[in-house]
């Protein structure tokens, strides 16, 4: 069946080309932005969810907040809009594969590769958490690997809309493998929940398996709350102990002893990168709440390799002691006991869920109908469109309401004006002694774009990223040689990251051209002797090679030509070949008995005489007569001076 959105234009700007994915709340399409002439990804809210106006409002507010994020490891959100009854988000289109696909293809990742990916994920979370955005659904499916080996995290802040379903179904089975214990319990979620999920992702990268498996989402969620996973080094002994400690510390089910922030996780990752043999002395096995049974169900695991099937690795229990794996009989006994525990916990969860349904139905449907209470009910007034200061400082409002003010950027509302409210206006709520909690979303003004961190980014990608902001930035990119930075990667940037960018601002950065290679101009060697030519080459740190040829026009021992043109810039140590003359070719010299001129005897080798001989048989000194033999200072093979006068005799 043909997709109804293919070929459709959204907002007369985005042409939908093809479907590229689908999730719990939205369908993702590849599209072309005809205004900027670029490909983008568009996430369209599913029609059944779009029927809920409250969900749609939260969808837009949260998406606008996520659009504030600007980080090289986060998929950028370009636009959030509503067109033709379609709610959609426009995002950066990523060419690559998900981390989940990469793990499925490669299996166990090298620990250095896992460290590289984890560091970038943690940097993305650090940036998002600093702006109050919690991901809530960190998993390899939401992490894209680019062609250059870097990663980008997608779907920030979107997962919270799935929580409206309040059920763990087969559709959420992929996410439940990575949720934190507090998420599994339906408790409050904060930045530490993302840290737990990162720990599970690390566990999967290092072992190529998940810490908890089960037949249903509920059974897996229960294990996150009450079970202890196998230590990663039991599955893959090649994992450094320090990296295992970081992984399990991130996965600590106790919020108080888990990493408190992405920055803390990054600090340990950096220490480990500098010293892979470091130990952090974290508890080897995650702590479990004291009210839980001390015996935990441990999922079965396949041996790491065929070579250790008969020699199972030992389990470290964090107390310096070790023991072999449980026997088959012990395993069956523990599994049976764990199964009973899981059944009881499952029944408890079902009962708790039914109680929650009854409570919800009573408070939002049955109570007002069966037992109306007009005295304790109040209608929430409309706050949208008012200045936030006039609302939160109004004593008529502060008597009943507890305001939670949140700011997002907006091109529609001026700074300080309320964009949305929760609960919605005119909704009847019960007045309690503690007051009524109201969330006000307030405009912080026009969108603020911050300078991204482009260090260690290909300078061409950095230029594309900066140009995408459409601020007419003046970008100055200067190349510089660097022995330590990969060619074409950015070394320095001005201004620094997180600086507010304004229209027409100048951006300066330098990028590496690789190691600095010395060059030298090839000298002109024609007319030099062989020794002179070699001396010139060696003075310029150039190598040389000599080849000899006969030449009727160049005296023996002198350079005829060279293989590099004079003035050519070459690297030092380049070999320059010079061709040196052997003098005239002997095969081209006339026979000695050949009569030359009007004399009877041809002139022979001039020898070392100092005078020429004239043509009429008279010997005269100097240069008189018709044809003299010049003094010769050096004898070369094949050289013979021929007299041109009459009766020239050999000299000497």
C-alpha positions in Angstrom: 0.0 0.0 0.0 1.4 3.4 -1.0 2.3 5.7 1.9 -0.1 8.7 2.1 2.8 11.1 2.8 5.1 10.2 -0.1 5.3 13.1 -2.6 3.5 15.5 -0.2 4.7 19.0 0.5 4.7 20.3 4.1 4.4 24.1 4.5 5.2 24.5 0.8 8.8 23.8 1.7 9.5 20.1 2.5 9.0 17.5 -0.2 8.6 14.0 1.4 10.6 11.5 -0.7 10.7 8.2 1.1 10.0 6.5 4.4 13.2 5.6 6.3 12.0 4.5 9.7 9.3 4.2 12.3 9.1 4.3 16.1 6.6 4.2 18.9 5.3 7.7 18.4 6.3 8.8 14.9 7.3 7.8 11.4 10.5 9.2 9.9 10.8 10.3 6.2 13.6 11.5 4.0 12.6 14.9 2.5 14.1 17.8 0.5 14.0 21.3 1.9 13.4 23.4 -1.3 14.1 26.6 0.5 17.7 25.6 1.4 18.1 22.9 -1.2 19.2 20.2 1.2 18.0 16.8 2.4 16.5 16.5 5.8 14.8 13.9 8.0 11.2 14.6 9.0 9.5 12.9 12.0 5.7 13.0 11.7 3.6 12.4 14.8 1.4 9.3 14.4 -2.2 10.2 13.7 -3.6 8.4 16.8 -1.3 10.4 19.1 -2.0 13.6 17.2 -5.7 13.4 18.3 -4.7 14.3 21.9 -4.4 18.1 22.0 -2.5 18.0 25.3 0.1 15.6 23.9 0.4 17.7 20.7 1.1 20.8 22.8 3.7 19.0 24.9 5.2 17.6 21.7 5.7 21.1 20.3 7.0 22.6 23.5 9.5 19.8 24.2 10.7 19.7 20.5 11.3 23.4 20.6 13.4 23.0 23.7 15.4 20.2 22.1 15.9 22.5 19.1 18.0 24.7 21.4 20.7 22.0 21.6 23.7 22.5 19.4 26.5 19.9 19.8 28.5 17.9 17.3 27.4 14.6 18.9 23.6 15.5 18.8 21.4 15.2 15.8 20.3 18.8 15.1 16.6 19.8 15.1 15.9 22.5 12.4 12.2 23.1 12.7 9.0 22.1 14.6 5.7 22.8 12.9 2.1 22.0 12.3 0.8 22.0 8.7 -2.3 20.5 7.1 -3.2 18.8 10.5 0.3 17.2 10.5 2.6 17.7 13.5 6.2 17.2 12.5 9.9 17.8 13.4 12.6 18.6 10.8 15.9 17.2 11.7 19.4 16.7 10.4 19.6 13.7 8.0 22.4 11.4 9.0 24.2 9.1 6.6 25.3 6.1 8.6 24.1 3.1 10.6 22.9 2.8 14.2 25.2 1.6 16.9 22.8 -1.4 17.3 23.3 -2.4 13.7 27.1 -2.0 14.2 27.1 -4.3 17.3 24.9 -6.9 15.5 27.4 -6.8 12.6 30.7 -6.8 14.5 29.8 -8.5 17.8 32.1 -7.7 20.7 33.7 -4.3 20.2 37.3 -3.6 21.0 37.4 -1.8 24.3 39.2 1.2 22.7 36.3 1.5 20.2 33.7 1.2 23.0 35.6 3.9 25.0 35.6 6.2 21.9 31.8 5.8 21.4 30.9 6.2 25.1 33.0 9.4 25.4 31.0 11.0 22.6 27.7 9.8 24.0 28.6 11.2 27.4 29.6 14.6 25.9 26.2 14.8 24.1 24.4 14.1 27.4 26.6 16.6 29.3 25.5 19.3 26.8 21.8 18.3 27.0 21.7 18.0 30.8 23.2 21.4 31.2 20.2 22.8 29.4 17.7 20.8 31.4 17.0 18.2 28.6 16.8 14.5 29.7 16.9 12.0 26.9 15.0 9.2 28.7 15.6 6.6 25.9 19.3 6.1 25.5 19.9 2.9 23.5 22.0 1.8 20.5 19.0 2.3 18.2 19.1 6.1 18.9 22.9 6.4 18.4 24.1 7.0 14.8 27.6 6.2 13.7 28.9 8.4 10.9 31.3 7.4 8.2 34.2 9.2 10.0 33.6 7.1 13.1 32.0 9.8 15.2 28.5 9.3 16.7 25.4 11.5 17.0 22.6 10.9 19.6 19.1 11.3 18.3 15.6 11.7 19.7 16.4 13.9 22.7 13.5 14.6 24.9 11.0 12.7 22.7 10.7 9.5 24.8 8.7 11.3 27.5 5.6 11.2 25.3 5.6 7.4 25.2 5.2 7.4 29.0 1.6 8.5 28.5 0.8 4.9 27.7 2.1 3.7 31.1 2.4 0.2 29.8 5.3 -2.0 28.8 4.3 -3.6 25.6 6.1 -5.5 22.8 6.6 -2.2 21.0 8.7 -1.0 24.0 10.7 -4.2 24.3 13.7 -2.6 22.6 13.8 0.2 25.1 13.1 -1.7 28.2 16.5 -3.5 28.0 18.1 -0.1 28.7 15.7 1.6 31.2 16.9 2.5 34.7 15.3 0.9 37.7 13.6 4.1 38.6 12.0 4.2 35.1 10.9 0.6 35.5 9.3 1.5 38.8 7.6 4.5 37.2 9.5 6.9 39.4 11.0 10.3 38.9 13.5 10.5 36.0 16.6 12.7 36.0 20.0 12.9 34.4 21.2 9.8 36.3 18.6 7.7 34.4 20.4 8.5 31.2 23.7 7.5 32.9 22.3 4.1 33.7 21.2 3.6 30.1 24.7 4.6 29.0 26.1 1.9 31.3 23.9 -0.7 29.6 25.0 0.4 26.2 28.7 0.1 27.3 27.9 -3.4 28.7 26.4 -4.4 25.3 29.4 -3.0 23.3 31.9 -4.8 25.5 30.1 -8.1 25.7 27.9 -8.2 22.6 25.0 -9.1 24.9 22.4 -7.4 27.1 22.7 -7.6 30.9 19.0 -8.8 31.2 16.9 -10.9 28.9 13.3 -12.1 29.2 10.2 -13.2 27.3 8.3 -10.0 28.0 9.0 -6.3 28.7 7.6 -6.7 32.3 10.0 -9.6 33.1 13.0 -7.5 31.8 11.9 -4.5 33.8 11.7 -6.6 37.0 15.2 -7.8 36.5 16.5 -4.2 36.3 14.9 -3.7 39.7 15.9 -6.9 41.5 18.6 -8.8 39.6 22.4 -8.6 39.3 23.9 -9.0 35.8 27.0 -11.0 35.1 30.2 -9.0 35.3 31.4 -8.0 31.8 34.8 -9.6 32.4 33.1 -12.9 33.0 31.9 -12.8 29.4 34.9 -11.0 27.8 38.1 -11.3 29.9 39.9 -8.8 27.6 38.0 -5.9 29.1 40.3 -3.8 31.4 39.2 -3.8 35.0 38.9 0.0 35.2 36.5 0.1 32.2 34.4 -2.7 33.8 34.3 -0.7 37.0 33.1 2.4 35.1 30.4 0.3 33.3 29.0 -1.2 36.5 29.2 2.1 38.4 27.1 3.7 35.7 24.6 0.8 36.0 24.4 1.0 39.8 20.6 0.6 40.5 21.0 2.9 43.5 20.6 6.5 42.5 22.7 7.8 45.4 25.8 5.8 44.5 25.5 6.0 40.7 27.4 8.6 38.7 25.7 11.9 39.6 26.2 13.4 36.2 27.6 12.9 32.7 30.5 15.2 33.6 31.5 12.8 36.4 31.3 9.9 34.0 33.4 11.8 31.4 36.0 12.5 34.1 36.5 8.8 34.8 36.5 7.9 31.1 39.3 10.5 30.5 41.3 9.2 33.5 41.0 5.7 32.1 42.0 6.8 28.6 45.2 8.3 30.0 45.9 5.2 32.1 44.1 2.0 31.0 45.5 0.1 34.0 43.8 2.4 36.5 41.5 1.1 39.2 38.6 3.1 40.6 37.7 0.8 43.5 34.0 1.0 42.9 31.9 -1.8 44.2 32.3 -4.6 41.7 28.6 -5.6 41.8 25.9 -2.9 41.8 24.3 -2.3 45.2 20.7 -3.5 45.7 18.2 -2.0 48.1 18.3 -3.6 51.5 14.6 -4.6 51.4 15.3 -7.0 48.5 16.2 -10.6 48.9 20.0 -11.1 49.0 19.8 -13.9 46.5 19.5 -12.6 43.0 18.6 -14.2 39.7 21.5 -14.3 37.4 20.7 -14.7 33.7 22.4 -17.7 32.0 25.3 -16.8 29.7 27.1 -18.5 26.9 30.8 -19.2 27.3 33.0 -16.4 25.9 34.8 -18.8 23.6 35.2 -22.5 22.9 38.5 -22.5 24.7 37.1 -21.7 28.1 34.0 -23.9 28.1 35.7 -26.5 30.3 37.3 -23.8 32.5 34.6 -21.4 33.5 35.9 -18.0 34.6 35.5 -17.0 38.3 32.9 -14.6 39.5 34.2 -11.6 41.4 31.8 -10.7 44.3 33.5 -7.4 45.3 35.0 -8.8 48.6 38.3 -10.0 47.3 37.0 -13.6 47.2 36.1 -15.7 44.1 34.2 -18.9 43.4 33.5 -21.0 40.4 30.1 -20.8 38.6 27.2 -22.6 40.2 26.6 -26.2 39.3 23.7 -27.3 37.1 21.7 -28.4 40.1 22.3 -25.1 41.9 21.4 -23.2 38.8 18.1 -25.0 38.4 17.3 -24.4 42.1 18.2 -20.7 41.9 16.2 -20.4 38.6 13.2 -22.0 40.2 13.4 -19.7 43.2 13.9 -16.7 41.0 10.9 -17.7 38.9 8.7 -17.8 41.9 10.0 -14.4 43.0 9.4 -13.0 39.5 5.9 -14.3 39.5 5.1 -12.7 42.8 6.6 -9.4 41.8 4.7 -9.6 38.5 1.4 -10.1 40.3 2.2 -7.2 42.6 2.9 -5.0 39.6 -0.4 -6.0 37.9 -2.3 -5.2 41.1 -0.5 -1.9 41.4 -1.4 -1.1 37.8 -5.1 -1.9 38.4 -5.1 0.3 41.5 -3.6 3.1 39.4 -6.3 2.7 36.8 -9.1 2.8 39.4 -7.5 5.9 41.0 -7.3 7.6 37.6 -10.9 6.7 36.7 -12.2 7.9 40.0 -10.4 11.3 40.0 -10.9 12.1 36.3 -14.2 10.5 35.4 -16.3 8.8 38.1 -15.7 11.2 41.1 -17.2 14.2 39.4 -20.2 12.3 38.2 -20.9 10.1 41.3 -19.7 12.5 44.0 -19.4 16.1 42.7 -17.5 18.4 44.9 -18.1 22.0 43.8 -16.5 23.6 46.8 -13.0 22.2 46.3 -12.9 22.7 42.5 -11.4 25.7 40.7 -11.0 26.5 37.1 -7.5 27.3 36.0 -7.4 30.8 34.5 -5.8 31.5 31.1 -2.2 32.6 31.5 -1.0 32.2 27.9 -0.2 35.6 26.3 0.4 37.4 29.6 3.8 38.6 30.9 5.2 36.0 33.3 6.1 38.6 36.0 2.5 39.9 36.1 1.3 36.4 36.7 3.7 35.0 39.2 3.7 38.2 41.3 -0.1 38.5 41.4 -1.3 37.8 44.9 -4.6 36.6 43.6 -2.8 33.8 41.8 -0.1 32.9 44.3 -2.8 32.1 46.8 -3.8 29.1 44.9 -1.0 28.3 42.4 2.6 27.1 42.6 4.2 28.2 39.4 7.0 26.3 37.7 8.5 28.6 35.1 10.4 27.2 32.1 12.0 29.2 29.3 12.3 28.3 25.7 13.3 30.3 22.6 10.5 31.6 20.4 10.3 33.6 17.2 6.5 34.1 17.7 6.4 35.3 21.3 8.4 38.2 22.7 10.7 37.6 25.6 8.8 37.2 28.9 5.5 36.2 27.5 3.8 32.9 28.4 3.6 30.5 25.5 1.7 27.6 27.1 0.5 26.3 30.5 -0.1 23.0 32.2 -2.9 22.4 33.3 -4.6 24.0 30.4 -6.8 27.0 30.8 -10.4 26.5 32.1 -9.6 23.0 33.4 -11.2 22.2 36.7 -8.7 21.0 39.4 -9.0 20.2 43.0 -7.7 22.7 45.5 -5.3 21.2 48.1 -3.6 22.7 51.1 -0.3 22.6 49.2 -1.7 24.6 46.3 -2.1 23.8 42.6 1.1 23.1 40.6 1.1 25.0 37.2 3.9 24.8 34.7 4.3 27.9 32.6 6.4 27.8 29.4 7.8 31.3 28.8 9.5 32.8 25.7 13.2 33.7 26.2 13.1 35.7 23.0 14.4 34.9 19.5 16.4 31.8 19.0 20.0 32.0 20.3 22.5 30.1 18.3 25.7 29.1 20.1 29.1 28.5 18.6 29.6 24.7 18.3 32.7 22.8 19.3 34.4 22.2 16.0 37.8 21.1 17.3 38.8 17.8 15.9 36.2 18.1 13.2 37.0 18.0 9.5 37.2 21.7 8.5 34.9 21.2 5.5 32.2 19.7 7.8 32.8 22.6 10.2 32.2 25.1 7.3 29.0 23.3 6.3 27.7 23.3 9.9 28.4 27.0 10.4 26.8 28.0 7.1 23.7 26.0 8.0 22.9 28.6 10.7 22.1 31.1 8.0 23.7 34.0 9.9 26.0 35.1 7.0 29.0 34.4 9.1 32.4 35.4 7.8 34.4 32.2 8.0 38.2 32.3 7.8 39.9 29.0 7.6 43.7 29.0 7.8 45.8 25.9 7.1 48.8 25.1 9.3 51.2 22.2 9.4 50.9 20.0 12.5 52.7 16.7 13.1 50.2 15.7 15.8 46.8 16.4 14.2 45.2 14.5 11.3 45.2 16.3 8.0 42.1 18.6 7.4 41.0 18.5 11.1 40.4 21.7 13.0 43.1 22.7 15.6 41.9 26.0 17.0 38.7 28.0 16.9 37.7 31.6 17.6 35.2 32.3 19.2 35.1 29.4 21.8 32.3 27.0 21.9 29.0 28.1 23.4 29.6 31.8 22.4 26.4 33.4 21.1 26.6 33.8 17.4 25.2 37.0 15.7 24.5 38.0 12.2 27.7 38.6 10.1 30.0 37.5 12.9 33.6 36.6 11.9 34.7 33.0 12.7 38.3 32.0 12.6 39.8 28.5 12.8 42.9 26.8 11.8 43.1 23.3 10.4 46.0 20.8 10.0 47.7 20.2 6.7 49.6 17.3 8.3 53.3 17.1 9.0 55.4 20.0 7.7 57.5 18.8 4.7 60.6 20.8 3.8 61.0 21.6 0.1 63.9 23.1 -1.9 64.3 24.5 -5.4 66.4 22.4 -7.8 69.5 24.3 -8.9 70.6 24.9 -12.5 73.5 22.4 -13.1 74.1 22.9 -16.8 77.7 23.8 -17.6 78.9 22.7 -14.2 81.5 20.0 -13.8 80.4 16.8 -12.2 82.0 17.7 -8.9 80.5 21.2 -8.9 77.0 19.8 -9.6 77.2 17.2 -6.8 78.4 19.9 -4.4 75.4 22.1 -5.3 72.9 19.2 -4.7 74.4 18.2 -1.4 74.3 21.8 -0.2 70.5 21.7 -0.7 70.2 18.3 1.0 69.3 16.6 -2.3 70.4 13.1 -3.3 72.1 12.6 -6.7 72.8 10.0 -9.3 75.2 10.4 -12.3 74.8 9.0 -15.7 77.4 9.5 -18.6 76.6 10.1 -22.2 78.7 11.0 -25.3 78.0 14.5 -26.5 79.7 16.3 -29.4 78.9 19.8 -28.1 79.7 19.5 -24.3 83.2 18.9 -23.1 83.9 15.7 -21.2 83.3 15.9 -17.4 80.7 18.7 -17.7 76.9 18.4 -17.1 74.8 18.0 -20.2 71.3 18.1 -18.6 69.3 17.1 -15.5 66.0 15.2 -14.9 64.3 18.0 -12.9 63.9 21.5 -14.4 65.9 24.2 -12.6 63.7 26.0 -10.0 61.3 23.0 -9.5 60.3 22.7 -5.8 60.9 19.2 -4.5 61.1 17.6 -1.0 64.5 17.4 0.5 66.3 14.1 0.0 64.8 13.8 -3.5 67.2 12.1 -5.9 68.3 14.3 -8.8 69.8 12.6 -11.8 72.5 14.5 -13.8 73.9 13.5 -17.2 77.6 14.1 -17.6 79.4 14.3 -21.0 82.1 11.8 -22.1 83.0 14.1 -25.0 82.4 13.4 -28.7 81.5 9.8 -29.7 84.7 8.1 -31.0 82.7 6.5 -33.8 82.1 9.9 -35.3 85.9 10.9 -35.3 87.6 10.9 -38.9 90.4 8.5 -39.6 93.9 9.7 -38.7 95.3 9.4 -42.3 92.6 11.7 -43.7 94.1 14.7 -45.4 92.7 17.9 -44.0 93.2 21.1 -46.0 95.9 21.8 -48.6 98.8 20.3 -46.7 100.0 16.7 -47.3 99.7 15.6 -43.7 96.7 16.0 -41.4 97.2 17.7 -38.1 97.3 15.3 -35.3 96.9 15.6 -31.6 98.1 19.0 -30.5 99.8 17.5 -27.4 101.0 20.0 -24.9 102.8 22.4 -27.3 102.6 26.1 -27.0 102.8 27.2 -30.6 100.8 26.6 -33.7 102.3 25.6 -37.1 101.6 27.5 -40.3 100.6 26.0 -43.6 103.8 26.5 -45.8 106.1 24.2 -43.8 107.4 27.0 -41.7 107.3 26.7 -38.0 106.4 29.9 -36.3 105.5 30.7 -32.8 102.3 32.5 -31.8 99.2 32.4 -33.8 100.4 33.2 -37.3 99.5 31.1 -40.3 96.3 29.6 -41.4 95.2 27.3 -38.6 96.7 27.1 -35.2 96.5 24.6 -32.6 95.4 26.2 -29.3 97.1 25.2 -26.1 95.4 22.2 -24.4 95.2 22.0 -20.7 93.3 18.7 -20.4 93.1 15.7 -22.6 89.7 14.0 -23.1 89.0 10.7 -24.8 88.4 11.1 -28.5 89.5 14.7 -28.6 91.8 15.6 -31.6 92.7 19.0 -32.9 92.6 19.2 -36.7 94.8 21.7 -38.5 93.2 23.8 -41.2 96.3 25.3 -42.9 98.6 23.9 -45.5 101.1 21.2 -44.4 100.3 21.4 -40.7 102.5 19.1 -38.7 101.6 17.6 -35.3 102.8 19.9 -32.6 105.1 18.2 -30.1 
